[in-house]
Amino acid sequence: MAARSNLIVGQSGGPTAVINATLAGIIETAAQSESVGEIIGMRHGVQGLLKEDLLDLRRQPPEVLLRLRDTPSAALGSSRMNVTDEDLTRMVEILRAHDVHHFLYIGGEGSANVVHRLGHIVRDVRYELRAVAVPKTIDNDLVETDHCPGYPSVARWLAVAVREAGLDTEAIGVVDTVKVIETMGRDTGWIAAGTALAREREGEAPHLIYLPERAFDQDRMLADVSRVHRELGHVVVVVSEGLKDSRGTYLSASERAVDRDPVGRPQLGGTAQAVCDIIALRLGLKARFDKPGTIQRVSSIMASPVDRDEAYRAGVAGVKAAGDGQTDVMVAIKRQAGREYRSTMTLVPLGQVVGRVRTVPPDYIADTGNDVTPKFVSYLAPLLGGMLPSYPRLADARVPRKLTTN
Amino acid sequence: MAARSNLIVGQSGGPTAVINATLAGIIETAAQSESVGEIIGMRHGVQGLLKEDLLDLRRQPPEVLLRLRDTPSAALGSSRMNVTDEDLTRMVEILRAHDVHHFLYIGGEGSANVVHRLGHIVRDVRYELRAVAVPKTIDNDLVETDHCPGYPSVARWLAVAVREAGLDTEAIGVVDTVKVIETMGRDTGWIAAGTALAREREGEAPHLIYLPERAFDQDRMLADVSRVHRELGHVVVVVSEGLKDSRGTYLSASERAVDRDPVGRPQLGGTAQAVCDIIALRLGLKARFDKPGTIQRVSSIMASPVDRDEAYRAGVAGVKAAGDGQTDVMVAIKRQAGREYRSTMTLVPLGQVVGRVRTVPPDYIADTGNDVTPKFVSYLAPLLGGMLPSYPRLADARVPRKLTTN
């Protein structure tokens, strides 16, 4: 291994508001490091690596690098693929040809899995590679980290969107009575749960939140909606796209083969429509849905400043880990004790991360199954970085009636 | 009529990012006017008026009024109702009991219609009322005004959202190939058309825009999507919720009675899902949709500063019109000639407004039927008030291949 080692970086999975901040952290730290030679970017993750579709990140204009931190989506291009052992062997050949010994991959559990397997295969073929996973997933479902870069920003976006949609429903609820908002989140309810941060005062939206951690019970949901409707005259319901009934069947999942992703998971989406249908048919209430879809995960303007900062620092920590000779590890965020929120970056062995999913724990979910607990709100609130807009209501200064009573 | 006349104001139809700016303009101008006595707000529009559900807007805390201009949704509450002649007669009784002679109603064509009919009925019963409509509709479908307050802000929100969703699809299009974004807009394509402003460079999203002004032709759409997919590898399609086929049938409209609004129109929404289904089944491409729904119309953070300013000034002009003795009129926005965008407020007789819908004119729609023209972009661009985020791409500085060719 030369005094200076070449470094390669890729982005994987669903793009986010801050995954480019991580990339910026990696490029800037690597550029300043005396132990790093070439800085290479994979186009569309390992899919591009396998095709030797590689960018020279040292030859990027300074003004692009400067703005990368605030640019949403995945600047290198992303991918989601089923990586075979043959693919891994081929990747090692390509890494060897380019004399790359530092391998950084930004993504979720699927990406961590690729890094973990790559870390093992290079030992068999005696190629020195420092394979480091840098976390990124709006789903917030990686274990061994306090939270995942990307999640605080989607939570912040949704907190504001649900707060504003709640004001809208409050105003027009006399006509459009029930609003159902579908959030992302495949098999965990972290994203749906985060909408609780929309509330400033009692009675504000969202009134009901359903997470996939609890089997969806249609009759209980209808009873919940009826109760809120009686109390307030309007209802804002948040549902996770991944809701399942007690038999484990998704409320809505595409049955088309073309809609499966490369790792075989069916496409979700349509849960809100299904819930609207149930409410309209069974309760006779007019129900509409909002499904912000991918818009929720890439909004840069609403990105959490805490998230952006941590995403950048996760990239810095990844470069340092490789420089320190670490391999088969993931960068993780550790929350510091104390009243003021502070975090540090640590490393965890990938063997503890892969194949595991962190669902929303029971003490974050209300016993009623239709809300979160204050403990969850305390967990998430500092990650949003404050500055949510706060909206006033008109004071209830009534004009005395002259003609009618009641 | 007393030296000081009482004024009443209501908000109607779908809430927007700036309808409260209009309300603020009305309250602040009325409060400074020597000819205005009480300032009364109808809760939920004429629905509240009929129940004498009225707020004293002179007794509002200054800090609430101060922030009203930047608060989304409709602070007084909104409504959408089928107003009968009996309702109008009853309204006059209530207005008379409260000695109200200035009537301002903020809304779209339906609200203008109520003002127009009220303006006529008071003549029959010899009650002096100055009935003024103040325009508000994200649909931008009122005639006799350059545009409608609320529209520029929804266009701005969508321009940013589609730009960001476009970057997302660019990055992950290798997996999620087609993104369909459904916009609001009942029977006109103004909102869908506005997403063209998302583009900064050639080849950027949205790649295809379908408006209800053109009959939706499934085969042409499929040919369009195939072509863009061949050229770019990914496709972002914008569809208006109000798309209809050549027989005038909505691609997607709820058939449930409960989903009709009080004026009998079916609820739309689901067009994007229908288009995704067609693309997946006929082209075998993975297609997902985003339907931001009401979130697009009430976002305050993304509101156009031009729109907010004009919405405020429309309220000011409404109070002045009533003070000047005008009745049966609507405030309208007139665009001034010149390179720099400037507008003035004028008045138009309601007889020229009611019962008419302004669709997107033919010279704003590309001949291909899948896009807008540069003329439309020139019309809309100055209304957004600039400051859209601009995102860089990485430079295409390739690392030379060492193992593979092509």
Interface residues (C-beta under 8 A of the other chain):
Chain A: Q11 G14 P15 E38 I40 G41 H44 Q47 K51 E52 L54 L55 D56 L57 R59 Q60 P61 E63 V64 R67 L68 D70 T71 P72 S73 A74 A75 L76 G77 S78 S79 R80 M81 E93 I94 A97 H98 V160 A161 E164 A165 L167 D168 T169 E170 A171 I172 V174 V175 D176 K179 S254 R256 V258 D259 D261 P262 Q267 G269 G270 Q273 A280 L281 G284 L285 K286 R288 F289 D290 K291 P292 G293 T294 I295 R297 V298 S299 S300 I301 M302 P389 Y391 P392 R393 L394 A395 D396 A397 R398 V399 R401 K402 L403 T404
Chain B: Q11 G14 P15 E38 I40 G41 H44 Q47 K51 E52 L54 L55 D56 L57 R59 Q60 P61 E63 V64 R67 L68 D70 T71 P72 S73 A74 A75 L76 G77 S78 S79 R80 M81 E93 I94 A97 H98 V160 A161 E164 A165 L167 D168 T169 E170 A171 I172 V174 V175 K179 S254 R256 V258 D259 D261 P262 Q267 G269 G270 Q273 A280 L281 G284 L285 K286 R288 F289 D290 K291 P292 G293 T294 I295 R297 V298 S299 S300 I301 M302 P389 Y391 P392 R393 L394 A395 D396 A397 R398 V399 R401 K402 L403 T404
